[in-house]
């Protein structure tokens, strides 16, 4: 039985079409990976910034963070940007402040809670910081977006992105860093005040 030429042509067209579709699918750009790389660039190469309380916002340092030295006043400047790179300029008051800037050495031996100045026109915050010693420090920006997501109580949820920086001689820090020791004392004295902490016998997750 002879095969009609038209059938051969249709078969060849279907075969070529299948090969083309397979080629396109295997060579299609990975847009998700490209977007991930763009976000990593915006996060200034800090892998830890992926583990933020709200991935919509990122702490973007605008000041020089290389060769930071201990016991020297350093002006830290930064902006808050969203996943599209837009600068956030509209903040709501949180604990009477627009922004709380937290500086913590990674071994918890230094802790600073300070409030930066804000330039409404540029959306940039600035704050003088003196790092007390060599080490790796984590910088937290704690704030409330004016149009942010609301929690179960109807309040706008605060956001706390962060960025790590190296200060001084990291080799000294790795050699001398102090292991964190739990504090079991439940009574503290600060000036003329005595504070007593009372805990239940068992603390459970997701329970008031």
N, C-alpha and C positions, 0 to 999 in steps of 0.2 A: 504494500500500500504506500503511495507517495504522500509525503507531507507537504502541505501547501506552503508556498513561500511566505504568505502573510503570517502563518502560525510561527514560522521560524523568526521572523522579524519581531513579533510581539514577545516571544520568549527572550530574545536577546535584549530587548528594551527593559523588560522586567528584571533581568539579571544585572544589567548595568545600573538600573535604578537602585537595586538592593545594595550593590557595592558602594554606590555614592552615599547612600544614607548611613551605612556602617562607617564609612570614612569620616563623615561629618560628625557623627556622634562620638567617635573616639578622639577627635581632634578639636572638640568644642572647648573654648576657654573656661576654666573653672572660676566663675564669677564670685563664688563664695570665698575661695581662697584669695582672690584679688582684693576683695573687700576686707578680709582679715588682715592681709598685709598692709593695707592702707591704714587700718586702725592701729596696728602695731607701730607704724611710723608716727602716727599722731601721738601715741603713748610714749614716744621717745625711747623705744626699745625696752621698756620695762615690762617683762612678762607678767609680773605680779598684778599689773593694773587690770588684767582680765578678771581678777577675783575681787571686784568692787561690789559695794552694796547695791549699786544701780548702774548697769553697764551703759545707760543712756548718756551719762555725763563722765567726762574725763578731766583730771587735773593736768593742765598743760603748763609746765614751767617755761617762762619766757626769759628768765635771768640765766647767767652763766653758772653752771653747776660743776664745771671741771675745776680741779685744784682747790676745792673748799678746804679751809684750814680751821682747826679748833681755836677757841679763844680769840677769834676775830669777828667783829661785827660784819655780817653779810646781809645785803639787801636781797631778799627773795621776792621775785615777782612772778605772777602766774595768772592764767585765765581759766575759766570753766567753759568747756566746749561740749557740744552734743555729738552724736554719732555722724552727723553731716558736716561737722566742722564749724557750726555756727557758735558764736560766742554768747554765752548766757549773761544777760545784763539785768534781768528782772528777778530780784530775790525778795523773799519774805523774811520778816524778823523771826529768829529762832533763839529763844532764851535771851531776848533783848538785843541780839546782834545779827547783822546780815551774814557774818562769816566767823567761824571758829577755826583757827589754824592750830593744829596739834603737831608737835615735833617729838618723836620718840626714838631713842636709840634702840636698836634691835634686841639688845640684851636687857632692855627696860631700866637701865641705870641712869637715864636722863629723860625727863618728861617736861614739856613746855606747852602751855595752853595760852595762846595769844590771839589778838584780834587785829587783822591787817586793815590798812586804809584801802578805800575803793574809789576808782576812777569810773564814774558812771558813763562817761563818753566812750572810753575804750574798753570797758569791762575788765580792766586789769586790777588785780590786788597787789599790794606791796607791803612788806613787813621786814623790819630788821631782826635778824636771828643771830645769836651767838651760840655755836655748837661747843659744848663744854669739853669734848675730848675726841680722840680719833674714833672712827667707827662707821658703821652703816646705820643711817637714820631713815626712818619712814615719816614722810610729810603727809598729813591728813588735811583735807579741806572739808569741813563739816558745814553744810548749809541747807537751806530749804528753798527750792525753786518756787517762785510765786505761782506758777501754773503747773506744779508738779502733781504726781499721783497722790491720791488720798488713801489713807488706811481705813481699816474697818470702823474706826470711830468717826470718820469724816474729816480727819485732820490731814493736812498735807504732809507727806512723809519726807523726812530729811534724807540727805544723800551724803555719803562720805567716801569719795574717791581718794586715792593716795598715790604717791610716787616715792621711790627709794633713791637716796643719794649717798655717795661715799664722801667721808670727811677725813682728811689727814692720811695717816699711814694705816692702811687696812691690815697690814701684817701685824702691827702692834695690837690692833683691836682683836684680831683672831687669837693672839697669844695671851692677851690679858682680859678678854671678855669674861664677865661674871655670870655664872649659872643662876637662873631664876630660882629663888627659894620661896616656898609658900609661907605666908605670914599667918600664924595660927592665933595671934592675939585678937580678941574681940573687943578690947577696950583701948581707945586712943585718947591722948591728951594733946590738944592744940591750943597753946596760949592758956587762957583761963577756962577753956571749954573741955569737958570730958564727953567722949562719944562712945556709946555702947552699942554694939551690933548684936542683934538677936536673930538666930537662924532656927528654922525647924530642924527636927532630927533628920529628916530626909528631904532633899531638894529634888523635885521632879520636873522634867521638861514639860512644857505646854500646860503648866499649872500655876495659877497665881500664888 
